[in-house]
Amino acid sequence: MGCNTVRYAIRDVAEMTGIKPVTLRAWQRRYNLVQPERTEKGHRLYTQRDVETIQRVQGWLAKGVSIGKVKALLESNTLPTEHDSSQRLDEAEQLLEALSVLDGDAVGKSIRFVLKEYPLDIVETRFVMPVLTAIDFVKMGQRSLQYALFRTLLIHQLLLMIQAESKKSGKRKYLLVNLDTVGNLFAWLFYARLVEQGGRVIFLDGVDDIGALFNKEVIAGYHGIHLFAEKSLSEKHLSVIREQRSNDLVPVYVSPVIEHLIDVEYDRKSQ
């Protein structure tokens, strides 16, 4: 059986690669990166070779290469490890120019494009993080304005994407609690990724006390609770989290920073 004998539906490919169906369609329509076969009813069918091509595209994007430049690199059979690229997407440069003159229309257009064309992990590491770093070097007055504009429009676009994805969510319901400041962009990106994975997600933004969170009546309807933070948490918070992770009421998942804080505190007490 040849490598192209098996055919995968677009949903299967999305699960295999982590790329949303809407993004896979955009890569085909706009950039001709992959041309899947079609059934009589017009449904896309991907071969194993198509899946491998998509994974190569992901490799280039992880290197910070703009989606519009990937096709030529694929055709030249250049390997991603051979490419010396910048650590941010080309679209980040365009967005920073728009931010410098507070052009809200251009900023919104740039964010919409990036969210549609790139996976969220690339959006976070090659777009959001470099943009925030660049804004940090702007003069104080302008810095506040640019950050406010970027945060407002990015959250707005993420919310639109989340609402669209939520319409296709399953019956399992999860609770996401942001223990960081209200409007933390990485908490919102985490929210969007959870929604993409399926299930209904209820998001509590900027919670500063979780003492009453783990009441049986409160969590009874949830299949899991996700806790997010990028800042240090009090020992009181960490104690609550450790206690709830050890019981069987509901699965409790924590972001990497919280996991690190728990491990550090555990090591300190063990010494």
C-alpha positions in Angstrom: 0.0 0.0 0.0 1.6 3.3 -1.1 2.0 6.3 1.2 -0.9 8.1 -0.6 -3.4 5.2 -0.3 -4.9 6.4 3.0 -7.1 9.5 2.8 -7.9 11.8 5.8 -10.8 14.1 6.2 -10.0 17.7 7.1 -11.1 17.2 10.8 -8.7 14.2 11.0 -5.9 16.3 9.7 -6.7 19.1 12.1 -6.4 16.7 15.0 -3.2 15.2 13.7 -1.5 18.5 13.1 -3.2 20.9 15.5 -4.1 23.2 12.6 -7.7 24.5 12.5 -9.8 23.5 9.4 -10.3 27.2 8.6 -6.6 27.7 8.5 -6.0 24.6 6.4 -8.6 25.9 3.9 -6.9 29.3 3.9 -3.5 27.8 3.2 -5.0 26.0 0.2 -7.1 28.9 -1.2 -4.6 31.7 -0.7 -1.2 30.1 -1.0 -1.8 26.8 -2.8 0.4 25.0 -0.2 -1.7 21.8 -0.2 -4.2 20.7 -2.8 -6.3 17.8 -1.3 -8.5 15.6 -3.4 -12.3 16.1 -3.3 -15.2 13.7 -2.8 -18.2 13.8 -5.1 -19.8 16.1 -2.5 -16.8 18.4 -2.4 -15.3 17.3 0.9 -11.5 17.5 1.1 -9.5 14.3 1.4 -5.8 14.6 2.4 -3.0 12.0 1.7 -0.2 11.2 4.1 2.1 13.2 1.8 -0.3 16.2 2.3 0.0 15.8 6.0 3.8 15.7 5.8 3.7 18.9 3.7 1.5 20.6 6.4 4.0 19.6 9.0 6.8 21.1 6.9 4.8 24.3 6.7 4.5 24.2 10.5 8.3 23.9 10.7 8.8 27.0 8.6 6.2 29.0 10.6 8.0 28.0 13.9 11.1 29.6 12.4 9.2 32.9 12.0 8.9 32.6 8.2 5.9 34.5 6.8 3.1 32.2 5.4 3.4 34.0 2.0 7.1 32.9 1.7 6.6 29.2 2.6 5.6 27.9 -0.9 8.8 28.9 -2.5 10.8 27.3 0.3 8.8 24.1 0.0 9.4 24.0 -3.8 13.1 24.5 -3.3 13.2 21.6 -0.8 15.1 23.8 1.7 15.0 22.5 5.2 13.7 24.8 8.0 17.0 24.2 10.0 18.9 25.8 7.1 17.0 29.0 7.3 18.3 31.9 9.4 15.2 33.9 10.1 14.2 36.5 12.6 12.3 35.5 15.8 9.1 37.3 14.7 6.7 37.1 11.9 6.9 39.7 9.1 3.3 40.7 10.1 4.6 41.9 13.4 6.6 44.6 11.7 3.5 45.8 9.8 1.5 45.8 13.1 4.2 47.8 14.9 4.2 50.4 12.1 0.4 50.7 12.5 0.7 51.0 16.3 3.2 53.8 16.0 0.5 56.0 14.5 -2.4 54.4 16.4 -4.0 53.2 13.2 -6.7 51.0 14.8 -8.1 49.8 11.4 -4.7 48.6 10.3 -3.9 47.1 13.6 -7.2 45.2 13.6 -6.7 44.0 10.1 -3.2 42.7 10.9 -4.4 40.8 14.0 -7.3 39.3 12.0 -5.0 38.1 9.3 -2.5 36.5 11.7 -5.2 34.7 13.8 -6.6 33.3 10.6 -3.4 32.2 8.9 -1.3 30.9 11.8 -1.7 28.4 14.6 -2.1 30.0 18.0 1.2 28.8 19.3 2.9 30.6 16.5 0.8 33.7 17.1 1.9 33.7 20.7 5.6 33.1 20.3 6.3 34.9 16.9 3.7 37.7 17.0 2.4 38.6 20.4 5.5 38.2 22.4 7.8 40.1 20.0 5.2 42.9 19.6 5.0 43.3 23.4 8.8 43.3 23.7 9.0 46.0 21.0 6.3 48.1 22.7 8.4 48.0 25.9 11.1 50.1 24.2 8.7 52.8 23.1 8.6 56.1 25.1 6.4 56.0 28.2 3.4 58.0 26.9 3.2 56.3 23.5 3.9 52.9 25.1 0.8 53.0 27.2 -1.4 54.0 24.2 0.1 51.4 21.9 -0.2 48.6 24.5 -3.9 49.6 25.2 -4.7 49.5 21.4 -3.0 46.2 20.8 -4.5 44.5 23.9 -8.0 45.8 23.2 -8.1 44.7 19.5 -6.3 41.4 20.1 -8.8 40.4 22.9 -11.7 41.5 20.6 -10.5 39.4 17.8 -9.8 36.4 20.1 -13.3 36.7 21.5 -14.8 36.6 18.0 -12.7 33.5 17.2 -13.7 31.9 20.5 -17.4 32.6 19.9 -17.2 31.0 16.4 -15.3 27.9 17.8 -17.7 27.6 20.7 -20.6 27.0 18.4 -18.9 23.7 17.4 -18.0 22.7 21.0 -19.0 19.4 22.6 -21.0 18.9 25.8 -18.1 18.7 28.2 -17.7 21.9 30.2 -14.6 23.3 31.7 -13.8 26.3 33.9 -10.7 28.5 33.2 -9.7 30.9 36.0 -7.1 33.6 35.4 -5.3 34.4 38.6 -3.3 37.1 36.9 -4.4 40.7 36.0 -7.6 41.3 34.1 -6.9 41.3 30.3 -3.7 39.3 30.4 -3.1 38.5 26.7 -1.5 35.1 27.4 -4.5 34.1 29.5 -6.8 35.0 26.6 -4.6 33.0 24.2 -4.7 30.1 26.6 -8.5 30.5 26.6 -8.6 30.4 22.8 -6.4 27.2 22.7 -8.7 25.4 25.2 -11.8 26.3 23.1 -10.0 24.9 20.0 -9.5 21.6 21.8 -13.2 21.2 22.1 -15.7 21.4 24.9 -17.3 24.5 26.4 -15.1 26.8 28.4 -16.2 29.3 31.0 -13.6 32.0 31.5 -13.2 33.9 34.8 -10.8 36.8 34.2 -8.7 38.4 37.0 -9.7 36.3 40.0 -7.7 37.2 43.1 -9.3 34.7 45.6 -10.0 31.1 44.9 -11.0 30.2 48.4 -14.7 29.6 47.5 -14.0 28.1 44.0 -13.8 24.5 45.0 -17.3 24.3 46.6 -18.9 21.0 45.5 -22.0 22.9 44.3 -19.9 25.3 42.2 -17.7 22.7 40.4 -20.3 19.9 40.1 -21.1 20.7 36.5 -17.5 20.9 35.3 -15.3 18.2 33.8 -12.2 20.0 34.7 -10.8 23.3 36.1 -7.8 25.1 34.5 -5.9 27.7 36.6 -3.7 30.2 34.8 -1.1 32.7 36.1 2.2 34.2 35.0 2.9 35.9 38.3 4.0 34.6 41.7 1.1 33.4 43.9 0.7 33.5 47.6 1.3 30.4 49.7 -2.4 30.5 50.5 -3.3 30.1 46.9 -0.7 27.4 46.3 -1.9 25.4 49.3 -5.5 25.5 48.0 -4.3 24.4 44.6 -2.2 21.5 46.0 -5.1 20.3 48.1 -7.6 20.4 45.3 -5.2 18.5 42.9 -4.9 15.7 45.4 -8.7 15.1 45.8 -11.1 13.5 43.4 -13.7 16.2 43.1 -12.7 17.4 39.7 -9.4 17.3 37.6 -7.4 20.5 38.2 -4.9 21.6 35.5 -2.4 24.4 36.0 -0.4 26.6 33.7 3.5 26.1 33.6 4.2 29.0 36.0 1.8 27.7 38.6 3.3 24.2 38.2 6.8 25.7 38.7 5.7 27.6 41.8 4.2 24.4 43.3 7.4 22.4 42.6 9.7 25.1 44.1 7.6 25.4 47.2 7.6 21.6 47.6 11.4 21.4 47.2 11.8 24.2 49.8 9.7 22.4 52.3 11.4 19.1 51.6 14.8 20.5 52.5 
